[in-house]
Amino acid sequence: MKFLVKAITGFLRGQQGIGLMEVLVAVGILGFIGASVVAALSTNYRATIITDEKVTAASLASAYIETIKSSSYNASYSNVVENITVPIQYNVVITTECTNDADNTESFTENCTGSETYQRIIVTVYRESGKEVLALCTARTKK
């Protein structure tokens, strides 16, 4: 037992403390780790915001598409989707393009009369700032 006490006290007497350079290196390492954690949290926060925005826009555009699909064939669908509530920070634009030749994509025009056979309906969701978030497209044929 005396041997153990002598070994511990001898070990402790031989220590001279921590030098300034060791403290600076330790603080530098801790600072680097802290900055990395803050950067990771910031990136995660931005990714969460973008994902939430895309999910909201997809849900909104899907609601528009489903409402349009369940309505009758029209030249314009702006009056069909009036009962869908759009969040304040979003705007939705419905573009209807028509043609009688669905194989020729260049023949689609935005001037629809309702007598055309094929329609391409594009629902685009924008942020309040004008930034496009999502666009969904569907096609209809006259029965």
C-alpha positions in Angstrom: 0.0 0.0 0.0 2.9 2.4 0.8 4.3 1.6 -2.6 1.1 2.7 -4.3 0.9 5.9 -2.3 4.5 6.7 -3.1 3.9 6.0 -6.8 0.9 8.3 -7.0 2.5 11.2 -5.1 5.6 10.8 -7.2 3.6 11.0 -10.4 1.8 14.1 -9.2 5.0 15.9 -8.2 6.4 15.3 -11.6 3.6 17.2 -13.4 4.3 20.8 -14.3 0.8 21.9 -15.6 -0.5 22.7 -19.0 1.4 25.0 -21.3 0.0 28.0 -23.2 0.4 26.2 -26.5 -1.5 23.2 -25.4 -4.4 25.4 -24.2 -4.4 27.3 -27.5 -4.5 24.1 -29.5 -7.4 22.8 -27.4 -9.4 26.0 -27.8 -8.7 26.0 -31.5 -10.0 22.4 -31.9 -13.1 23.2 -29.8 -13.7 26.3 -31.9 -13.5 24.3 -35.1 -15.9 21.7 -33.8 -18.3 24.3 -32.7 -18.2 26.2 -36.0 -18.8 22.9 -37.8 -21.9 22.1 -35.7 -23.4 25.6 -36.2 -22.9 25.2 -40.0 -24.5 21.8 -40.0 -27.5 23.1 -38.1 -27.9 26.1 -40.5 -27.8 23.8 -43.5 -30.3 21.4 -41.9 -32.7 24.3 -41.1 -32.5 25.6 -44.7 -33.1 22.1 -46.1 -36.1 21.7 -43.8 -37.6 25.0 -45.0 -37.2 24.0 -48.7 -38.7 20.6 -48.2 -41.7 22.0 -46.4 -42.2 24.5 -49.2 -42.0 21.8 -51.9 -44.4 19.5 -49.9 -46.9 22.3 -49.6 -46.7 23.2 -53.2 -47.1 19.6 -54.3 -50.2 19.2 -52.2 -51.6 22.4 -53.6 -50.9 21.5 -57.2 -52.3 18.0 -56.7 -55.5 19.4 -55.3 -55.8 21.6 -58.4 -55.1 18.7 -60.8 -57.6 16.5 -59.1 -60.3 19.1 -59.2 -59.6 19.8 -62.8 -59.8 16.1 -63.7 -63.1 15.7 -61.9 -64.6 18.7 -63.8 -66.0 18.7 -67.4 -63.9 19.5 -70.4 -63.5 23.3 -70.6 -61.4 25.9 -72.4 -60.4 27.4 -69.0 -60.4 25.9 -65.5 -60.0 29.0 -63.4 -63.6 29.0 -62.2 -63.5 25.2 -61.4 -60.8 25.6 -58.7 -62.3 28.6 -56.8 -63.1 26.5 -53.7 -59.4 25.6 -53.1 -57.8 27.6 -50.4 -54.4 28.9 -51.3 -52.0 29.8 -48.5 -51.1 33.5 -48.4 -47.5 33.1 -49.4 -48.3 31.1 -52.6 -49.8 31.9 -56.0 -51.2 29.3 -58.4 -51.3 29.8 -62.2 -53.2 27.4 -64.5 -52.1 27.3 -68.1 -54.2 25.4 -70.6 -52.8 24.6 -74.0 -54.9 22.9 -76.7 -54.5 21.1 -80.0 -56.1 18.6 -82.3 -52.8 16.8 -82.9 -51.3 15.5 -79.7 -48.3 13.9 -81.4 -47.0 17.3 -82.5 -46.0 19.2 -79.3 -45.4 22.4 -81.3 -49.0 22.6 -82.3 -50.2 23.3 -78.7 -51.5 26.9 -78.3 -52.8 28.8 -75.3 -55.8 30.1 -77.3 -58.3 27.4 -76.5 -61.9 27.6 -77.7 -63.0 24.3 -76.2 -63.5 22.6 -79.6 -60.0 21.1 -79.6 -59.5 17.4 -78.9 -56.4 17.5 -76.6 -55.5 19.7 -73.7 -52.3 20.0 -71.8 -52.9 21.6 -68.4 -50.0 23.0 -66.4 -50.5 24.0 -62.8 -47.6 26.1 -61.5 -47.1 27.1 -57.9 -45.2 30.3 -57.2 -44.0 31.9 -54.0 -45.2 35.3 -53.2 -41.9 36.7 -54.4 -42.5 35.2 -57.8 -40.1 32.3 -57.5 -41.4 29.1 -59.1 -41.7 26.3 -56.6 -43.3 23.5 -58.6 -45.1 22.8 -61.8 -47.4 19.8 -62.5 -48.7 18.9 -65.9 -51.6 16.7 -67.0 -53.4 15.9 -70.2 -57.0 15.6 -71.1 -58.9 14.5 -74.2 -62.4 15.3 -75.2 -64.8 12.4 -74.9 
